[in-house]
Amino acid sequence: MNSIINSFYYNEARKLNYDRIQHLDSLKLDFKNKIILETGCGGVGDITSYLIKKGSKLTLNDARIDNIIQNMKNNNLNLEYNTLDLNKNINTDNKYDIIICYGTLYHLIEPEICIKNFSNLCKEYVIISTCTSGENDENINILFEGNSPEQGVNGYGCRLGRLFIWNKLKENFKFVYTIKTQPNNDDYPLKFPSNHHASRNVFIGSHIRLENDLFSEELLNEYQTN
């Protein structure tokens, strides 16, 4: 497990998780008793712990079983889990109210398939926080990531243009939102296009209308800090 600990426990990663959780909490979403799938849960479990504290009925997903085991050990949990590869079409009767996809989409080589899977798997909505290319285009930009536990299971990932994410969500969900605020972290720029190396952004695809003053049905180019 040492490689997992070394991969997930450095200060910048923990700060990123903290800032993302603060932002997620600011949205005042109701997770109590919701059946939630946390994709790419990783080996630490900061977001896992937050969702449990909010009263959700949580299932963990990670393509690497060792990450799931370490996550549950860290948080003294015994949860439902699966190791489904989101790059592949998923045929299952399991359905979730909500999917939390923080830091997973850009570690995939088939993001279009992943978004289709999300639409089929969730009854309500998916929240996606992902690195992007920083550009407002539809390019996928496949790149080599390596094989450490926090990277793509195939060794490759992508840096998607924001329009790719937006348009694929539009194809698969009735409602698509961006959030007017960004997490208070340098990885989340306040203006797009952006040349930041991460250029993270948050998107929501939903089968139901979500009434929230912080949600916009437009792909925003300027944001506020949380």
Secondary structure, 3 states (H helix, E strand, C coil): CHHHHHHHCCHHHHHHHHHHHHHHHHCCCCCCCCEEEECCCCCCCHHHHHHHHCCCEEEEECCCHHHHHHHHHHHCCCCEEECCCCCCCCCCCCCEEEEEEECCHHHCCCHHHHHHHHHHHEEEEEEEEEEECCCCCCCCCEEECCCCCCCCCCCEEECECHHHHHHHHHHHCCEEEEECEECCCCCCCCECCCCCCCCEEEEEEECCCCCCCCEECCCCCECEEC
